[in-house]
Amino acid sequence: MADNIMDELEWRGAVNQVSDAEELKKITSERKISLYEGVDPTGPSLHIGHLVSLMILKRFQQYGHKPFIVIGGGTGSIGDPSGRSTERVLQSMDVIQKNAESLNKQFEKFFGKDGFEIVNNYDWLSKIDLLSFLRDYAKQFSINTMIAKDSVQNRLATGLSFTEFSYPLLQAIDFLNLRQDHHVELQIGGGDQWGNLTTGVDFIHRHMGADTTAFALTCPLILRADGTKFGKTADGQSVWVDPELTSPYEFYQFWYNQPDSVVVNYLKFFTFLDEEKIKYLAEQVQAAPEKREAQKALAEEVTTFVHGDDSTKQAERISVALFSGEYGDLTADEIKQALADMPHVEINDQPANVVEWLVDLTKIEPSRRQAREDIKNGALAINGEKITDPEFSVDPKAKYDGRYVVVKIGKKRYYLAHVQ
């Protein structure tokens, strides 16, 4: 670890903009500070896009600083225009509350309960009446300054409601409240949040005095190798932190499948490996890319941070089993993870002749002739066992707790049959 948190963030490429970099580095060298990030509960789980800024919070915590998470129970009901081309569909307060409860549990898993605090901006924003908002807060913001911000400019052509236009004001009130009540001096966020963050810094200076310490820091925009938005799979699906939405195996595979062109930067940004270890892995990318040593380290580190060591070992076990084709010893839950994206069929629990089962009951094979040919050629495996007898009887209750039958044809064609 570097001597100062700012040096640590710099070598990792984790800093995009800082409102007063020299002063922030000086202060964090002299004493511990409190900092925060706001997260609106617009979904039932964090996704890996959230990890971009959460890793910065975690690094500050490792250096002894105190991170806060502001759950946007209030702002989440409004909608942030930053990074969006259209108006957000507003959610009900019941949904927002349910999402907030889920996020709280995830944050506590990442940061623990000591040296970390979660607050909800609904607690103070809901107490501000309309006239007080206009007189005490909105009066201090210039329309000209607000319109000049990127988050507003990018939406003027398509339209921007006053509801979303007011979002930076509410976020600024958050920062002021935290500065006054919790001595929070730094707000962090994504690159598209710069306008919102600096609005908060300016608001604190106007409200508490120009000498009041208040800083804004944004992290870089992280992109995939093809230049598209980070945090989604190739088919546009979000990669969630909740294991019920994205299994640990799928999560592990997302990181393992990153190309050489981005893996070193991801190691710097999303892991706690030191500079020497990452330098070694970068050398391996050049010297022996076929071994994918850097990708394996990335997948192990991030999966362990998010899901724990046991889930990482399980994901590795599934990966080895599928690569080797020896998946017969996997558990039913591991099979569920491993073949989640494979073709699925539903079956009953009655035994049947393998040829009839493949053709009539599951339609996995197009014809009896093709089924017999695959059996004769040794291309068919059921539940990890090669089938060479066309009279073989498939018993759906024989493996995986009677929940699944796994069919493999050739080297890569997998099918998962659900027992109903």
GIDALIN-V647337 format. One record per pair of residues at least 12 apart in sequence whose ideal C-beta (glycine too) atoms are under 10 Angstrom apart, sorted by the first residue. I is the first residue (numbers start at 0). J is the second residue. Records with the same first field share a line. If there is no record, write none. Layout:
BEGIN
I->J + J
END
This chain:
BEGIN
0->58 + 61 + 62 + 271 + 273 + 274
1->62 + 273 + 274
2->28 + 62
3->23 + 24 + 25 + 27 + 28 + 62
4->23 + 24 + 27 + 28 + 31 + 32 + 34 + 55 + 58 + 59 + 60 + 61 + 62 + 63 + 64
5->17 + 20 + 21 + 23 + 24 + 25 + 26 + 27 + 28 + 59 + 62 + 216
6->24 + 27 + 28
7->55 + 58 + 59 + 61 + 62 + 274
8->24 + 54 + 55 + 58 + 59 + 62 + 187 + 216 + 218 + 268
9->24
10->267 + 274 + 277
11->54 + 55 + 58 + 218 + 264 + 266 + 267 + 268 + 269 + 270 + 274 + 277
12->218 + 219 + 221 + 263 + 264 + 267 + 268
13->51 + 52 + 54 + 55 + 58 + 187 + 216 + 218 + 219 + 221 + 267 + 268 + 269
14->55 + 187 + 216 + 217 + 218 + 219
15->188 + 189 + 190 + 192 + 193 + 216 + 217 + 218 + 219 + 220
16->190 + 192 + 193 + 196 + 197 + 215 + 216 + 217 + 218 + 219
17->185 + 187 + 214 + 215 + 216 + 217
18->185 + 186 + 193 + 196 + 197 + 199 + 200 + 201 + 213 + 214 + 215 + 216 + 217
19->200 + 212 + 213 + 214 + 215 + 216
20->214 + 216
22->212 + 214
23->184 + 185 + 212 + 214 + 215 + 216
26->184 + 185 + 212 + 214
27->59 + 62 + 63 + 64 + 184 + 185 + 214
30->63 + 64
31->59 + 62 + 63 + 64 + 65 + 114
32->59 + 62 + 63 + 64 + 65 + 182 + 183 + 184 + 185 + 212 + 214
33->59 + 64 + 65 + 66 + 67 + 116 + 177 + 178 + 181 + 182 + 183 + 184 + 185
34->55 + 56 + 59 + 60 + 64 + 65 + 66 + 67 + 177 + 183 + 184 + 185 + 186 + 187 + 214 + 216
35->56 + 65 + 66 + 67 + 68 + 69 + 116 + 117 + 118 + 173 + 174 + 177 + 178 + 181 + 183 + 184 + 185 + 186 + 187 + 188
36->49 + 52 + 53 + 55 + 56 + 66 + 67 + 68 + 69 + 185 + 186 + 187 + 188 + 189 + 192 + 216 + 218
37->52 + 67 + 68 + 69 + 70 + 71 + 74 + 75 + 79 + 118 + 120 + 169 + 170 + 173 + 174 + 177 + 186 + 187 + 188 + 192 + 195 + 196 + 199
38->52 + 53 + 68 + 69 + 70 + 71 + 74 + 75 + 99 + 102 + 105 + 106 + 117 + 188
39->69 + 70 + 71 + 72 + 73 + 74 + 75 + 76 + 77 + 78 + 79 + 87 + 90 + 95 + 98 + 99 + 102 + 120 + 166 + 170
40->70 + 71 + 72 + 74 + 75 + 76 + 90 + 94 + 95 + 96 + 97 + 98 + 99 + 100 + 101 + 102 + 103 + 119 + 121
41->71 + 74 + 75 + 76 + 78 + 79 + 87 + 88 + 89 + 90 + 94 + 95 + 98 + 102
42->75 + 90 + 94 + 98 + 101 + 102 + 237 + 239 + 241 + 244
43->94 + 97 + 98 + 100 + 101 + 102 + 239 + 241 + 243 + 244
44->98 + 101 + 102 + 104 + 105 + 237 + 239 + 240 + 241 + 242 + 243 + 244 + 245
45->101 + 102 + 105 + 106 + 109 + 239 + 240 + 241 + 305
46->230 + 231 + 236 + 237 + 238 + 239 + 240 + 241 + 244 + 245
47->221 + 229 + 230 + 231 + 237 + 238 + 239 + 240 + 245 + 250 + 253 + 254 + 269 + 301 + 305
48->189 + 221 + 228 + 229 + 230 + 231 + 237 + 238
49->102 + 105 + 106 + 109 + 189 + 230 + 239 + 240
50->109 + 221 + 229 + 230 + 238 + 240 + 268 + 269 + 301 + 304 + 305
51->188 + 189 + 190 + 218 + 219 + 220 + 221 + 229 + 230 + 268 + 269
52->187 + 188 + 189 + 190 + 192 + 216 + 217 + 218
53->66 + 68 + 105 + 106 + 109 + 110 + 187 + 218 + 240 + 269 + 304 + 305
54->109 + 218 + 268 + 269 + 270 + 271 + 301 + 304
55->187 + 188 + 216 + 217 + 218 + 268
56->68 + 106 + 109 + 110 + 115 + 187
57->109 + 110 + 115 + 271 + 304
58->271
59->185 + 187 + 216
60->109 + 110 + 111 + 113 + 114 + 115
61->271
63->114
64->114 + 184 + 185
65->110 + 113 + 114 + 115 + 116 + 181 + 182 + 183
66->106 + 109 + 110 + 114 + 115 + 116 + 117 + 183 + 185 + 187
67->110 + 115 + 116 + 117 + 118 + 177 + 181 + 183 + 185 + 186
68->102 + 103 + 105 + 106 + 107 + 109 + 110 + 115 + 116 + 117 + 118 + 119
69->116 + 117 + 118 + 119 + 120 + 170 + 173 + 174 + 176 + 177 + 183 + 186
70->95 + 96 + 98 + 99 + 100 + 102 + 103 + 106 + 117 + 118 + 119 + 120 + 121 + 122
71->95 + 98 + 99 + 102 + 119 + 120 + 121 + 124 + 166 + 169 + 170 + 173
72->92 + 95 + 96 + 98 + 99 + 118 + 119 + 120 + 121 + 122 + 124 + 125
73->92 + 95 + 119 + 120 + 121 + 122 + 123 + 124 + 125 + 126 + 127 + 169 + 172 + 173
74->95 + 120 + 121 + 124 + 165 + 166 + 167 + 169 + 170 + 172 + 173 + 195
75->87 + 89 + 90 + 92 + 94 + 95 + 96 + 98 + 99 + 119 + 120 + 121
76->89 + 90 + 91 + 92 + 94 + 95 + 121 + 124 + 125 + 162 + 169
77->89 + 124 + 160 + 162 + 163 + 164 + 165 + 166 + 168 + 169 + 170
78->90 + 160 + 162 + 163 + 166
79->150 + 163 + 166 + 167 + 169 + 170 + 191 + 192 + 195
80->148 + 150 + 151 + 153 + 154 + 159 + 160 + 162 + 163 + 164 + 165 + 166 + 167 + 191 + 194 + 195
81->148 + 149 + 150 + 151 + 153 + 154 + 163 + 166 + 167 + 170 + 188 + 189 + 190 + 191 + 192 + 193 + 194 + 195
82->149 + 150 + 153 + 189 + 190 + 191 + 192 + 220 + 228
83->150 + 153 + 154 + 157 + 159 + 163 + 191
84->153 + 154 + 156 + 157
85->154 + 157 + 158
86->154 + 157 + 158 + 159 + 160 + 162 + 163
87->160 + 162 + 163 + 166
89->162
92->121 + 125
95->121
96->119 + 121
99->117 + 119 + 121
101->240 + 241
102->117 + 240 + 241
103->117 + 119
104->241
105->239 + 240 + 241 + 305
108->240 + 304 + 305 + 306 + 307
109->240 + 304 + 305
116->177 + 181 + 183
118->173 + 176 + 177 + 180 + 181 + 183
120->169 + 170 + 172 + 173 + 176 + 177
122->176
123->172 + 173 + 175 + 176 + 177 + 180
124->169 + 172 + 173 + 176
127->169 + 172
132->165 + 168 + 169 + 172
135->172 + 206
136->165 + 168 + 169 + 171 + 172 + 175 + 202 + 206
137->165 + 168
139->168 + 171 + 201 + 202 + 205 + 206
140->165 + 167 + 168 + 171 + 198 + 201 + 202 + 205
141->201
142->164
144->167 + 194 + 197 + 198 + 201
145->164 + 165 + 167 + 168 + 194 + 198
146->159 + 164
147->194
148->167 + 193 + 194 + 195 + 197 + 198
149->190 + 191 + 193 + 194 + 195
150->163 + 164 + 166 + 167 + 191 + 192 + 193 + 194 + 195 + 198
151->163 + 164 + 166 + 167 + 194
152->194
153->191
166->195 + 198
167->192 + 194 + 195 + 196 + 197 + 198 + 199 + 202
168->195 + 198 + 199 + 202
169->195
170->186 + 188 + 192 + 194 + 195 + 196 + 198 + 199 + 202
171->186 + 195 + 196 + 197 + 198 + 199 + 200 + 201 + 202 + 203 + 205 + 206
172->199 + 202 + 206
173->186 + 195 + 199 + 202
174->186 + 195 + 196 + 198 + 199 + 200 + 202 + 203 + 206 + 213 + 215
175->199 + 202 + 203 + 205 + 206 + 207 + 211 + 213
177->199 + 203 + 213
178->199 + 200 + 202 + 203 + 206 + 207 + 211 + 212 + 213
179->203 + 206 + 207 + 211
182->212
183->203 + 213
184->203 + 211 + 212 + 213 + 214
185->200 + 212 + 213 + 214 + 215 + 216
186->199 + 200 + 203 + 213 + 214 + 215 + 216 + 217
187->214 + 215 + 216 + 217 + 218
188->215 + 216 + 217 + 218
189->217 + 218 + 219 + 220 + 221
190->217 + 218 + 219 + 220 + 221
191->217 + 220
192->215 + 216 + 217 + 218
193->215 + 216 + 217
194->215 + 217
195->215 + 217
196->213 + 214 + 215 + 216 + 217
197->213 + 214 + 215 + 217
198->215
199->213 + 214 + 215
200->212 + 213 + 214 + 215
201->213 + 215
218->268
219->264 + 268
221->261 + 264 + 265 + 268 + 269
222->261 + 264
223->257 + 258 + 260 + 261
224->257 + 258 + 259 + 260 + 261 + 262
225->258 + 260 + 261
229->261 + 265 + 268
230->253
231->253
232->245 + 249 + 252 + 253 + 256 + 340
233->253 + 256
234->340
236->249 + 253 + 340
238->250 + 252 + 253 + 254
239->305
240->305 + 306
241->305
242->305 + 306 + 307 + 310 + 336
245->305 + 306 + 336 + 339
246->306 + 310 + 313 + 314 + 317 + 332 + 333 + 335 + 336 + 337 + 339
247->302 + 303 + 305 + 306 + 307 + 309 + 310 + 311 + 312 + 313 + 314 + 317 + 336
248->302 + 306 + 310 + 311 + 313 + 314 + 315 + 316 + 317 + 318 + 321 + 333 + 335 + 336 + 337 + 338 + 339
249->314 + 317 + 336 + 337 + 339 + 340
250->298 + 301 + 302 + 305 + 306 + 310 + 311 + 314 + 336
251->295 + 297 + 298 + 299 + 301 + 302 + 303 + 305 + 306 + 310 + 311 + 313 + 314 + 315 + 317 + 318 + 336
252->298 + 302 + 314 + 317 + 318 + 321 + 336 + 337 + 340
253->297 + 298 + 301 + 302
254->266 + 269 + 270 + 294 + 295 + 296 + 297 + 298 + 299 + 300 + 301 + 302 + 305 + 314
255->291 + 294 + 295 + 296 + 297 + 298 + 299 + 301 + 302 + 314 + 315 + 318
256->291 + 294 + 298
257->291 + 293 + 294 + 297 + 298
258->284 + 288 + 294
259->281 + 284 + 285 + 288 + 291 + 293 + 294
260->284
261->297
262->280 + 281 + 284 + 288 + 291 + 292 + 293 + 294 + 295 + 296 + 297 + 298
263->277 + 278 + 280 + 281 + 282 + 283 + 284 + 285 + 293 + 297
264->277 + 281
265->293 + 294 + 297 + 300 + 301
266->278 + 280 + 281 + 284 + 293 + 294 + 296 + 297 + 300 + 301
267->281
268->297
269->297 + 300 + 301 + 304 + 305
270->296 + 297 + 299 + 300 + 301 + 303 + 304
271->300 + 301 + 303 + 304
272->296 + 297 + 300
276->296 + 300
277->293 + 296 + 297
279->292 + 293 + 296
280->292 + 293 + 294 + 295 + 296 + 297
281->293
283->296
295->315 + 318
298->311 + 314 + 315 + 318
299->311 + 312 + 314 + 315
302->314 + 315
310->336
313->329 + 330 + 332 + 333 + 336
314->333 + 336 + 337
316->328 + 329 + 330 + 333 + 337
317->329 + 330 + 333 + 334 + 336 + 337 + 338
318->337
320->333 + 334 + 337 + 383
321->337 + 338 + 341 + 407 + 411 + 413
324->380 + 383 + 385 + 407 + 410 + 411 + 413
325->380 + 383
326->338 + 380 + 382 + 383 + 405 + 407 + 413
327->380 + 381 + 382 + 383 + 384 + 398 + 399 + 405
328->383 + 398
329->382 + 383 + 398 + 399 + 403 + 405
330->399 + 400
331->398 + 399 + 400 + 401 + 402 + 403
332->399 + 400 + 402
333->399
334->382 + 383 + 398 + 399 + 400 + 402 + 403 + 404 + 405 + 415
335->399 + 402 + 403 + 415 + 417
337->405 + 413 + 415
338->403 + 405 + 406 + 407 + 413 + 414 + 415 + 416
339->415
340->413 + 415
341->405 + 406 + 407 + 412 + 413 + 414 + 415
342->361 + 363 + 406 + 412 + 413 + 414 + 415 + 416
343->403 + 414 + 415 + 416 + 417
344->360 + 361 + 362 + 363 + 404 + 406 + 414 + 415 + 416 + 417
345->360 + 361 + 416 + 417 + 418 + 419
346->360 + 361 + 393 + 395 + 403 + 404 + 416 + 417 + 418 + 419
347->360 + 395 + 418 + 419
348->394 + 395 + 396 + 401 + 402 + 404 + 418 + 419
349->393 + 394 + 395 + 396 + 418
350->392 + 393 + 394 + 395 + 396 + 397
351->392 + 393 + 394 + 395
352->389 + 390 + 391 + 392 + 393
353->370 + 371 + 374 + 379 + 381 + 386 + 388 + 389 + 390 + 391 + 392 + 393 + 406
354->366 + 367 + 368 + 369 + 370 + 371 + 373 + 374 + 389 + 390 + 391 + 393
355->367 + 370 + 392 + 393
356->370 + 381 + 391 + 392 + 393 + 394 + 395 + 404 + 406 + 416
357->369 + 370 + 371 + 373 + 374 + 379 + 381 + 386 + 393 + 406 + 408 + 414
358->370 + 371
360->393 + 395 + 416
361->393 + 404 + 406 + 414 + 416
363->379 + 406 + 408 + 412 + 414 + 416
364->379 + 406 + 408 + 414
367->389
369->408
370->389 + 408
371->389
373->386 + 408 + 409 + 412
374->386 + 387 + 388 + 389 + 390 + 391
375->387 + 388 + 389
376->409
378->407 + 408 + 409 + 410 + 412
379->391 + 406 + 407 + 408 + 409 + 412
380->405 + 406 + 407 + 408 + 409 + 413
381->393 + 394 + 397 + 398 + 404 + 405 + 406 + 407 + 408 + 414 + 416
382->394 + 395 + 397 + 398 + 399 + 403 + 404 + 405 + 406 + 407
383->398 + 405 + 407
384->397 + 398 + 405 + 407
385->407
386->406
393->406 + 416
395->416 + 417 + 418 + 419
396->418
399->415 + 418
400->418
401->418
402->416 + 417 + 418 + 419
403->415 + 416 + 417 + 418
404->416 + 417 + 418
END
